[in-house]
Amino acid sequence: MEKSGDIVLMNSNRLVFEEFQRDMAGEAVRAGLNSEDDVADLVKQICGKMWEAQHAGNA
């Protein structure tokens, strides 16, 4: 990667993650996630739905 005329060597995973962060900048706010608690609540909802889907036939 070139940065300000210098060649920078870095782990490819880090590079991809930094690009992903730039691409996703502002998306949480646009989705109505204004705090870490909002994000945690969304993750809990999604995990709950996934658990229910996996165990739907086990009742």
Stockholm file with secondary structure:
# STOCKHOLM 1.0

chainA/1-59         MEKSGDIVLMNSNRLVFEEFQRDMAGEAVRAGLNSEDDVADLVKQICGKMWEAQHAGNA
#=GR chainA/1-59 SS CEETTEECCCCHHHHHHHHHHHHHTTHHHHTTCCSHHHHHHHHHHHHHHHHHHHTGGGC
#=GC SS_cons        CEETTEECCCCHHHHHHHHHHHHHTTHHHHTTCCSHHHHHHHHHHHHHHHHHHHTGGGC
//
